[in-house]
Amino acid sequence: MAVKNGSLSINSENIFPIIKKWLYSDQDIFYRELISNGCDAVTKLKKLDMMGEYELPEDYKSRIDVIVNSQQKTLTFKDTGLGMTADEVEEYICQIAFSGATQFIEKYKDKSNADQIIGHFGLGFYSAFMVADEVHIDTLSYQEGAKPVHWECDGGTEYTLEEGDRTEVGTTITLFLNEDCLEYCNEYKAREVIKKYSSFMPIEIYLSKADAKEDEEPQLMNETTPLWAKHPNECTKEEYQEFYRKVFQDYKEPLFWIHLNMDYPFNLKGILYFPKINMEYESIEGTIKLYNNQVFIADNIKEVIPEFLLLLKGVIDCPDLPLNVSRSALQNDGFVKKISEYITKKVADKLAGMCRTEKEEYEKYWDDISPFIKFGCLKDDKFCEKMNDYILFKNLDGKYLTLPECLEIKPQDEDEADKAGDAVDENGNKVEAEIVTGEEENNGTDEQDGAEDEKKEKIIYYVTDELQQSQYINMFKAAKMDAVILPHNIDQPFVSQLEAKNEGVKFMRIDADVTDALKAKTSKKAEKEMAQQAESLGKLMKKALKNDKLNVTIQKLKNKKVSSMITLSEESRRMQDMMKMYSMPGMDMSAFGAEGETLILNANHPLVQYVVANQEGENAQMICEQLYDLAKLQHAPLSAEAMTKFVTRSNEIMMLLTK
């Protein structure tokens, strides 16, 4: 056979089924497309009137009517737009799908994306064939002397075009629904879908039944001027709240909102609401509705909405969005990214402004909005930079502090200490005043302080569980030290992020170490003795607990009522948390972080003094086990087996008291 060159041909018989069946992902979207086409037709006619090319009748009313007829199994879309002549019907309706594929592609060969080719032909009309066996068009053009046109097609490649009987300017599209789609000529289904896609279209949309009674008026289905289209100065608090309830069916008042209003370099309007969330019982999942010229596109399109803002509820309308033909996907990633960055910036600016000028209100909202902000800081570096100084931390007294306030180093001077009164511990012993952030002691001269302060690691202590860590909290308060409360899972990666972004800042859990402020002053001789005691007592502890990895130390604490406590180095505990987060089923977690755990025995406590003096005593091993469990209880929950042993042992100890 001789070599033969040729080209593949594409004709209407294979392109039309693709357009009408696979163009859209959601079947009910034909409502949106046909109503949108009607809105465009009405808008164009009004513009012609404004330009003096056409004069609207005195009784003219711009509107779109959707008429359901369950008996005839039809659905009708009627508009008062500019209509079409027979030539325009052939050009805009017939030739879109039925023109040769060569001309189809040739006309738009300069377009970079094939999806945009279809979009320029306004193929929304053909979505009607997803649900209809047959479609009729009756139209009358606004042009002087125009004759009415009737067009019909059964979804194949043939159509009929003839003179019609319409007497008013505009277009009527009638869908003869197939048996599988009869739900769409049901009044309640029609209302649901119109509300979904067209609640805020700029032209009034009315829904009615073909067999409606004379006194039964068509129902207005939309609001032509939505709240986001207005200037923020024109909107009241009550209007914002009512809009929120209406759109999101949430009757809890939002905390506050951000009204977006931008004309350059792109057109974008919208309202973002910060909802009140009960974190214990509700998932943190919001809804951002995306619109294009007041036409609903989709919920939560991640390319436009920053991921962390998907936790919010709101609407965004951007007519400049580069959508594909079905409006279900976005084109031009660079442009979309700029929109996303703008939204992020506006949110950060709003929050920062509130913190600066409305600090009390900002504090009231903080517990509810902190998950949004912390998640945003983890996901977006620019947002994190903008919010760095406006993140709040609640301290042990319930006071909210920004990060710069937490880092302020302002030791009380002697006069202030005298006015405030000397701090005392639970035993009435005087304790020294401390500051919010912990630092290593500086034994240098005052002249060195300024330079060395810059190099010091500034420690912010924190609490994850106020009940579990109550012993440590009481010790901190007695020593006039402070800590911030970080109780949520997101706080662990969040503080790591802050440490990375703020050089010299270190977050340390309150039970990570025993700071000098909690220790009683001791001589070098006493420290040497305690080290020796710790070595011998450590052997006894390890034997009693059957734990060779346990570190044991003896220190004199200011609070004599505390017999023992456990510390776990910050690095080891974070490693434990990370391994738990990423652990596989069946993985043994007991080994992780064990080397960082230290049992601290208080040399000032009588029970510890007894064990030190009676290491060979009959009950020494039992007391060692009890001291460890008492310390463990204030550090972390005991396992089921350990708790059983603790209760049994406690009963045995109490029995000793009865002898």
C-alpha positions in Angstrom: 0.0 0.0 0.0 1.3 3.4 -0.9 2.0 5.9 1.8 -0.9 8.3 2.3 -0.9 11.5 4.4 -4.2 12.9 5.8 -5.8 14.7 8.7 -8.3 13.6 11.2 -11.8 15.2 10.9 -14.0 16.3 13.8 -17.6 16.9 13.1 -20.8 17.9 15.0 -21.9 14.3 15.5 -19.0 13.6 17.9 -18.4 17.1 19.4 -22.0 17.8 20.3 -22.6 14.8 22.6 -19.4 15.7 24.5 -20.5 19.3 25.0 -24.0 18.5 26.2 -23.1 15.5 28.4 -19.6 16.0 29.7 -19.1 19.8 29.8 -20.5 20.1 33.3 -19.8 18.1 36.5 -23.2 18.9 38.1 -26.4 18.2 36.3 -28.4 20.9 38.0 -26.0 23.5 36.7 -28.1 24.1 33.6 -30.3 26.3 35.8 -27.4 28.6 36.4 -26.4 28.7 32.8 -29.8 29.5 31.3 -30.6 32.1 34.0 -27.1 33.7 33.5 -27.7 33.9 29.7 -31.0 35.6 30.4 -29.3 38.1 32.8 -26.7 38.9 30.1 -29.5 39.6 27.5 -31.3 41.9 29.9 -28.1 43.8 30.8 -27.2 44.3 27.2 -30.6 45.7 26.4 -30.4 48.2 29.3 -26.9 49.2 28.1 -28.3 49.8 24.6 -30.9 52.0 26.1 -28.3 54.0 28.0 -26.2 54.5 24.8 -29.3 55.8 22.9 -29.4 52.8 20.5 -32.7 51.6 21.8 -35.5 53.1 23.9 -37.1 50.9 26.6 -40.9 51.0 26.9 -42.2 53.1 29.8 -43.7 49.9 31.5 -40.5 47.9 30.9 -39.4 45.7 33.7 -36.2 43.7 33.6 -36.8 40.2 34.9 -36.4 36.5 34.3 -39.2 34.1 34.9 -38.8 30.4 35.6 -42.0 28.5 35.1 -42.4 24.8 36.1 -45.0 22.6 34.6 -45.1 19.2 36.2 -48.1 18.0 34.1 -46.4 18.8 30.7 -43.0 17.9 32.1 -41.5 21.2 30.9 -39.4 23.9 32.4 -39.4 27.4 30.9 -36.9 30.3 31.2 -38.3 33.6 30.0 -36.3 36.9 29.9 -37.0 40.4 28.9 -33.6 40.8 27.2 -32.6 42.0 23.7 -33.8 38.8 21.9 -32.3 37.4 18.7 -33.0 37.6 15.0 -33.1 34.5 12.8 -29.5 35.2 11.7 -28.4 35.6 15.3 -30.0 32.3 16.3 -28.1 30.6 13.5 -24.8 32.3 14.5 -25.1 32.0 18.3 -27.1 28.8 18.7 -26.7 26.7 15.6 -23.1 27.3 14.6 -21.6 26.9 18.0 -21.8 23.1 18.0 -22.7 22.5 14.3 -19.9 24.6 12.7 -17.0 22.7 11.2 -14.3 21.9 13.8 -11.7 23.6 11.6 -13.4 27.0 11.8 -14.1 26.4 15.4 -10.4 26.0 16.3 -9.2 28.5 13.7 -11.1 31.4 15.2 -9.5 30.9 18.6 -6.1 29.4 17.6 -4.4 32.3 19.4 -5.8 31.2 22.8 -3.3 29.6 25.0 -5.7 27.2 26.7 -8.1 25.0 24.8 -10.7 25.3 27.6 -11.1 29.0 26.8 -12.1 28.2 23.2 -15.5 26.8 24.3 -16.0 29.6 26.8 -16.1 32.3 24.2 -19.0 30.6 22.4 -21.3 30.8 25.4 -22.0 27.1 25.5 -24.1 27.4 28.7 -27.2 27.0 26.5 -26.2 23.4 25.7 -26.3 22.4 29.3 -30.0 22.2 28.8 -29.6 19.0 26.8 -28.2 17.2 29.9 -31.8 17.0 31.2 -34.0 17.7 28.2 -35.0 15.4 25.2 -36.0 18.5 23.3 -35.4 22.3 23.6 -37.4 25.1 22.0 -36.5 28.8 21.7 -38.9 31.6 21.0 -37.3 35.0 20.6 -38.0 38.5 19.3 -35.1 40.9 18.7 -35.1 44.5 19.9 -34.1 45.6 16.4 -36.7 47.6 14.4 -38.7 45.4 12.0 -37.4 42.2 13.5 -39.6 39.1 13.2 -40.1 36.5 15.9 -38.1 33.3 15.6 -38.9 29.7 16.7 -36.1 27.2 17.0 -36.2 23.6 18.2 -33.8 20.7 18.4 -34.1 17.2 19.9 -30.5 17.0 20.9 -29.3 15.5 17.6 -27.6 17.2 14.7 -30.8 18.5 13.1 -32.8 21.6 14.1 -35.8 23.5 12.8 -35.7 27.3 12.4 -38.9 29.2 11.4 -40.9 32.3 12.1 -42.5 32.3 15.6 -45.4 34.0 17.3 -43.7 35.9 20.2 -44.9 39.5 20.4 -42.6 40.9 23.1 -38.9 41.6 22.9 -36.9 38.9 24.7 -36.4 35.2 24.7 -38.2 32.1 26.0 -36.4 28.7 26.3 -38.6 25.7 26.9 -37.1 22.4 28.1 -39.0 19.1 27.5 -37.4 17.1 30.3 -36.5 13.5 29.9 -37.9 10.9 32.2 -34.8 10.7 34.4 -34.8 14.4 35.2 -38.5 15.2 36.0 -37.5 16.4 39.4 -36.4 19.7 37.9 -39.9 20.7 37.0 -40.9 20.3 40.6 -41.4 23.7 42.3 -39.5 22.8 45.4 -36.5 21.4 43.5 -36.5 24.5 41.3 -36.5 26.8 44.3 -33.6 24.8 45.8 -31.4 25.0 42.7 -32.2 28.6 42.0 -31.3 29.6 45.5 -28.1 27.6 45.2 -26.8 29.2 42.1 -28.7 32.5 41.5 -29.6 34.0 44.9 -27.7 37.2 44.1 -28.0 37.6 40.4 -28.3 41.3 39.3 -31.6 40.8 37.5 -34.8 39.8 39.4 -35.7 36.1 39.0 -39.3 34.9 39.6 -40.5 31.4 40.1 -44.0 30.3 39.3 -46.1 27.2 38.4 -47.9 26.9 35.0 -51.1 25.9 36.8 -50.9 28.6 39.5 -54.1 30.1 40.7 -55.0 33.7 39.7 -54.2 35.1 43.1 -50.9 33.2 43.3 -48.1 35.6 42.6 -44.6 34.5 41.2 -42.0 34.3 43.9 -39.0 36.6 43.9 -36.0 34.3 44.3 -33.0 36.6 44.5 -31.5 39.7 46.0 -30.2 41.9 43.1 -27.8 44.0 45.3 -26.1 41.7 47.8 -24.5 43.1 50.8 -20.9 42.5 49.6 -21.7 44.7 46.5 -22.2 47.7 48.8 -19.6 49.9 50.3 -18.7 49.0 53.9 -19.8 52.4 55.1 -23.3 51.7 53.8 -23.7 48.5 55.8 -25.0 48.2 59.3 -24.1 45.6 62.0 -27.6 44.3 61.8 -27.3 43.8 58.0 -24.1 41.9 58.3 -25.6 39.6 60.9 -28.8 39.1 59.0 -26.8 38.3 55.8 -24.8 35.7 57.8 -27.8 34.0 59.1 -29.5 33.9 55.7 -26.6 32.6 53.7 -25.1 30.2 56.1 -28.1 29.1 58.2 -26.0 29.7 61.3 -28.0 31.4 64.1 -25.0 31.9 66.4 -23.7 35.4 65.9 -20.4 35.7 64.1 -17.5 37.2 66.2 -16.7 39.8 63.6 -16.3 40.2 59.8 -14.0 41.6 57.2 -15.5 43.4 54.2 -13.3 43.2 51.1 -13.7 45.9 48.5 -11.1 46.3 45.8 -11.1 47.8 42.3 -7.4 47.6 41.3 -5.4 45.7 40.1 -8.4 43.4 40.0 -12.1 43.7 40.9 -12.9 41.8 44.1 -15.6 42.2 46.7 -16.7 40.0 49.6 -17.3 39.4 53.3 -15.4 37.0 55.5 -17.0 36.1 58.8 -15.1 34.7 61.8 -17.7 32.3 63.4 -17.9 31.3 67.0 -16.8 27.7 67.3 -17.1 25.2 70.2 -13.9 23.3 69.6 -14.9 20.4 71.8 -18.0 19.5 69.9 -17.7 21.0 66.4 -15.3 20.4 63.6 -13.5 23.6 62.5 -14.9 23.6 58.9 -16.2 26.7 57.2 -17.7 27.6 53.9 -16.4 30.3 51.4 -18.8 30.8 48.5 -17.1 32.0 45.4 -19.1 34.1 42.9 -18.3 35.6 39.5 -20.4 38.6 38.7 -22.9 37.5 41.4 -23.1 34.1 39.8 -22.3 31.3 42.2 -19.3 29.2 41.1 -18.4 26.8 43.9 -17.6 26.4 47.6 -14.1 26.6 49.0 -12.0 26.8 45.8 -8.5 26.4 47.4 -6.7 28.1 44.5 -8.5 31.4 45.4 -9.0 31.0 49.2 -5.9 30.5 51.3 -6.2 27.1 53.0 -6.4 28.5 56.5 -9.2 30.8 55.6 -11.3 27.9 54.5 -12.1 27.6 58.2 -14.1 30.9 57.9 -17.5 31.5 56.4 -18.0 34.1 53.8 -18.5 35.1 50.2 -16.1 36.4 47.6 -17.1 37.8 44.2 -14.4 38.3 41.7 -15.5 39.1 38.1 -11.9 38.9 36.9 -11.5 35.2 37.8 -10.2 33.3 34.7 -12.6 30.4 34.6 -12.9 27.6 32.1 -16.1 27.0 30.2 -17.9 25.1 32.9 -16.7 27.6 35.5 -15.6 24.6 37.6 -11.9 25.1 37.3 -9.5 28.1 37.3 -7.0 29.2 34.7 -4.0 31.4 35.0 -2.4 30.4 38.3 -0.3 33.5 38.6 -3.3 35.8 38.6 -5.3 33.6 41.0 -2.3 33.5 43.4 -2.3 37.4 43.6 -6.0 37.3 44.5 -5.2 34.7 47.3 -2.3 36.9 48.6 -4.6 40.0 48.6 -7.2 38.2 50.7 -4.5 37.0 53.2 -3.1 40.5 53.5 -6.6 42.1 54.1 -7.3 39.5 56.9 -3.9 40.1 58.5 -4.3 43.9 58.3 -7.8 43.7 59.9 -6.6 41.5 62.8 -3.5 43.6 63.4 -5.6 46.8 63.4 -8.0 45.3 65.9 -5.2 44.4 68.2 -3.7 47.9 68.1 -6.9 49.9 68.4 -9.5 47.6 69.9 -7.3 45.5 72.2 -10.1 44.7 74.7 -12.5 43.4 71.9 -9.6 41.5 70.3 -9.0 39.8 73.6 -12.6 38.7 73.8 -12.4 37.1 70.4 -9.0 35.5 70.9 -9.9 32.1 72.2 -12.3 31.6 69.3 -10.1 33.0 66.5 -6.7 31.7 67.7 -7.1 28.4 65.8 -7.5 30.3 62.5 -4.5 32.5 63.2 -2.2 29.8 64.4 -3.2 27.5 61.4 -2.6 30.5 59.1 0.9 31.1 60.6 1.8 27.5 60.0 0.5 27.5 56.4 1.6 31.0 55.2 4.9 32.6 56.1 3.8 36.1 55.0 0.7 35.9 57.2 2.9 34.7 60.1 5.3 37.7 59.7 2.4 40.1 59.7 0.7 38.5 62.7 3.9 37.9 64.8 3.4 40.8 67.1 -0.4 40.4 67.4 -0.6 36.9 68.6 -2.0 36.7 72.1 -1.0 34.4 75.0 -3.1 34.0 78.1 -1.0 33.9 81.3 -1.7 32.1 84.6 -3.8 35.1 85.8 -6.0 35.1 82.7 -4.3 38.2 81.3 -3.6 38.4 77.5 -0.1 39.3 76.4 1.4 39.8 72.9 4.7 38.1 72.1 6.7 41.3 72.6 5.0 41.8 76.0 5.9 38.2 76.9 9.5 39.0 76.1 9.8 42.2 78.0 12.4 42.0 80.7 11.3 44.2 83.5 12.5 42.9 86.9 10.8 44.5 89.8 13.1 47.0 91.6 13.3 47.1 95.4 10.9 49.9 95.8 8.2 48.1 93.7 8.8 44.9 95.6 8.4 46.8 98.9 5.1 48.3 97.7 3.8 45.0 96.5 4.8 43.2 99.6 7.3 40.3 99.9 6.2 37.1 98.2 6.0 34.1 100.4 5.6 30.4 99.7 3.1 28.0 101.3 5.2 27.7 104.4 5.5 31.4 104.9 9.1 31.6 103.6 10.1 34.7 101.8 10.8 34.1 98.0 12.4 36.3 95.5 10.5 38.1 92.8 10.9 36.8 89.2 9.9 37.9 85.8 7.7 36.4 83.1 10.5 35.2 81.0 13.2 33.0 82.5 16.9 33.7 81.8 20.2 32.3 82.9 21.8 34.4 85.7 24.1 37.1 84.5 27.1 37.5 86.8 28.7 40.1 84.6 28.9 43.9 85.3 26.0 46.3 84.6 28.0 47.6 81.7 27.9 44.2 80.1 24.2 43.7 80.6 23.0 45.6 77.4 25.3 43.6 75.1 24.7 40.3 76.7 20.9 40.6 76.9 20.8 40.5 73.2 22.6 37.2 73.1 20.6 35.5 75.9 18.0 33.0 75.1 14.7 34.4 76.3 12.5 31.6 77.7 8.7 31.7 77.8 7.3 29.0 80.0 4.0 27.5 79.1 1.3 25.1 80.4 -0.6 22.5 78.4 -2.9 21.2 81.1 -3.7 23.4 84.1 -5.1 20.5 86.1 -2.3 18.0 85.3 0.4 20.5 85.9 -1.1 22.2 88.9 1.8 21.4 91.2 4.2 23.1 88.9 1.9 26.1 88.5 1.6 26.6 92.3 5.4 26.5 92.5 5.7 29.1 89.8 3.1 31.4 91.4 4.9 31.1 94.8 8.1 32.1 93.1 6.3 35.0 91.4 7.0 33.5 88.0 4.6 33.4 85.1 3.7 31.1 82.2 1.3 31.1 79.3 -1.4 28.6 78.6 -1.2 26.6 75.4 -3.7 23.7 75.7 -4.4 22.8 72.0 -2.7 20.3 69.7 -1.9 23.0 67.2 0.1 24.9 69.9 3.0 22.5 69.7 4.0 23.0 66.0 3.0 26.6 66.4 5.5 27.5 69.1 8.2 25.7 67.1 7.2 28.0 64.2 7.6 31.1 66.5 11.0 30.0 67.7 12.1 29.6 64.1 10.8 33.1 63.2 12.0 34.9 66.4 15.7 34.4 67.0 16.7 33.9 70.7 13.1 33.0 71.8 12.6 29.6 73.4 9.4 28.1 74.6 9.7 25.6 77.5 7.0 23.7 79.2 6.6 24.4 82.9 7.8 20.9 83.8 10.8 20.8 81.5 13.3 21.8 84.2 13.5 23.2 87.7 14.6 26.8 87.4 16.8 28.5 89.9 13.9 30.6 91.1 12.3 27.4 92.5 15.4 26.2 94.3 16.5 27.1 97.8 20.0 28.6 98.1 22.5 26.0 99.1 26.2 25.9 99.8 28.7 24.1 97.6 29.3 21.6 100.4 25.5 20.9 100.6 25.3 20.5 96.8 28.2 17.9 96.9 26.4 16.0 99.7 23.2 15.9 97.7 25.0 14.7 94.6 26.4 11.8 96.6 22.9 11.0 98.1 21.4 11.2 94.6 23.8 8.6 93.4 23.0 6.0 96.1 19.3 6.8 96.1 19.3 6.6 92.4 20.4 3.0 92.6 17.6 2.2 95.0 15.0 4.0 92.8 16.1 2.1 89.7 15.9 -1.2 91.5 12.5 -0.4 93.0 11.1 0.8 89.7 13.0 -1.7 87.5 14.0 1.2 85.3 17.7 1.6 84.5 17.1 4.6 82.3 15.7 6.8 85.1 17.7 9.9 86.0 17.5 10.7 89.8 18.6 13.9 91.4 18.2 15.5 94.8 17.7 19.3 95.1 16.5 21.7 97.8 13.2 23.3 96.7 11.7 26.4 98.3 8.4 24.7 98.6 8.9 22.1 101.4 5.5 20.5 100.8 6.6 19.1 97.4 8.3 15.7 98.0 9.1 14.8 94.4 8.6 16.0 90.8 9.4 14.8 87.3 10.9 16.9 84.5 11.2 15.9 80.9 13.5 18.0 78.7 11.7 20.1 76.1 13.5 18.4 73.3 12.6 14.9 74.4 9.0 15.8 75.0 8.7 17.4 71.6 10.3 14.3 70.1 7.7 12.2 71.9 4.9 14.4 70.5 6.2 14.2 67.0 6.6 10.4 67.1 3.1 10.0 68.5 1.8 12.1 65.7 3.5 10.1 63.0 3.7 6.7 64.7 2.5 3.6 62.9 0.0 1.2 64.6 1.8 -1.1 67.0 4.9 1.1 67.4 6.3 1.1 70.9 6.4 4.7 72.1 7.8 4.0 75.6 11.4 4.3 74.5 11.1 7.7 72.9 12.1 10.5 75.3 12.8 8.2 78.3 16.4 9.4 78.5 15.2 13.0 79.0 13.0 12.2 82.1 14.4 13.1 85.5 13.0 12.4 88.9 13.8 15.3 91.3 13.6 14.6 95.0 13.2 17.5 97.4 15.9 17.4 100.0 13.7 19.8 102.2 10.9 17.2 102.4 10.8 14.9 105.5 9.8 11.9 103.4 12.9 12.2 101.2 15.1 12.8 104.2 13.7 9.6 105.7 14.5 7.5 102.6 18.0 9.1 102.4 18.7 8.1 106.0 17.0 4.6 105.8 17.9 3.2 102.4 18.1 -0.3 103.8 14.9 0.1 105.8 12.0 -2.3 105.4 9.7 0.2 103.7 12.3 2.2 101.7 11.6 0.5 98.4 7.8 1.0 98.8 8.3 4.7 99.6 10.5 5.1 96.5 7.8 3.7 94.3 5.3 6.0 95.9 7.5 9.1 95.5 7.9 8.3 91.8 4.1 7.7 91.2 3.3 10.9 93.1 5.7 12.8 90.8 4.3 11.1 87.8 0.7 12.0 88.6 1.6 15.6 88.4 3.4 15.2 85.2 1.3 12.8 83.1 -1.5 10.3 83.6 -0.5 6.9 85.0 -1.1 3.8 82.9 -3.9 1.5 84.0 -1.4 -1.0 85.5 0.5 1.7 87.2 -2.6 3.3 88.7 -3.7 -0.1 90.1 -0.4 -0.5 91.8 -0.5 3.0 93.1 -3.9 2.6 94.7 -2.9 -0.8 96.2 0.3 0.7 97.6 -1.5 3.7 99.0 -3.7 1.4 101.0 -0.7 -0.5 102.3 0.9 2.8 103.4 -2.3 3.9 105.2 -2.4 0.5 107.0 1.1 1.2 108.4 -0.3 4.3 110.0 -2.8 2.2 112.0 -0.1 0.0 113.6 
